[in-house]
Amino acid sequence: MSPADLRKRVRYWKNQLNLRAWTIRLVVIPCKDLPDNHAQVDYRADHDRATIRIRENEPNSEYWLVHELLHLVLAGLRPDHEGYNLLEEMAINRIARALCKAHKISCPPESEL
């Protein structure tokens, strides 16, 4: 999916996930700049601002977009959002998969999650 198409999908999913108040910047970056992740989000929940980084040529880019947006939906549950939380990631993966499958969007194999 092209960066322009992915930006359109940000607008669509912001509406679907009721994140309309958020200012979300999407950055498509070279794989070498995000070697250990498919995507990443940095956010300030107190200001409703976020930056989502997705690797260029990511085959399941819309899935990873939804995944990162779900972190924003759940931001209030863990306001410090410090560190990696395995249970949160597992829940987000399941929800992202269900949403994407319902919208007929390709998902990565479960082994990649």
N, C-alpha and C positions, 0 to 999 in steps of 0.2 A: 504494500500500500504506500502510495506516495506521501510525503510529509503534508502536502496540501489536503489530501483526502483524510489523513489522520487528524488534522486540525478540525475538519468538518465533523468528524466522529467525536471529537472532544465536545463540541457544542451539543451534539445529539445526546451523548451520555450524561453531560452536565444536567440537561433537562430531565432525562429519565431517572437520574439518581438524586434529583432535587438539590443539586449543587450550584444552582443559578447564581447565588450570591458570591461564589468563589471566583477569584481571578486566577486562572490556570494557564500557565505558560508551558507549551510543549516544545521540547528540544530533541531533535533527532541527531544522534551523535555517532561517531565511528565506533565500531565494536571494540577497538583497542582502548577507548576511553571508559568503557563499562564492561571489563572482561569477565566479571564474575556474576553478572546479572543480565537479564533480558531488558529490564527497565528499573527505574528508581524514582521515588518521589521525595521531595523535600517540601515541607509545608510549615506554615504558621497558622494554626487553627484560630488563634485569637485575632488574626487579621483576614481570615478567609483567603489566603494566598498560597499558591503552590507552584512548583516547577516539576514537571514530569519529564524525565529523560528516557528515551527509547532508542535502542540500538538501530542503526540504519540497516535496511534489508532484513529486518526481523520478520520471520515467516508468520508469526502469530501476533503481529503488532497490535491489533485491536483487542485481542484477549488481554495482553499486558497493559494496555491502556485502561481497560475496565478494572483489572486487578489493582492498578495504582490508584484509580479513582475511588475504589472501595476503601482504601486506607483513609481517604478524606472523609468518607461517610462515617467511618468508625472512629475518627479522630477524637471525639469527645469522650470515648471510653478509656483512652489512655493519653491524657493531655501532655504528658512529658515526652511521649513517643521516642523514648531513648532505647537504643538497643534492639535486638532482634527478638521477636516474640513468636515462638513456634506455633502456639495455639492460634494466635491471630492470623498467621500466614496460612495455616491449614483451613481456617474458616473462610478467609478471603478467597483462597483457591477454589473451594467448593462453590461459593456463591458466584464467583466469576465464571466458572465452568457452566453452571446452571443458566446464568443470564446469556452467555454466549451461545450455548446450545439452543436456547429458546429463540434466539435471534438468527440462528443458522450461521454463526460465525465460527471459523475453525479454532480449535483449541489445541494446545500442545499435548503430547502424550502425558499421562499422569506421572510417568517416570521423570519428566523434566520439571515437575513442580516441586 
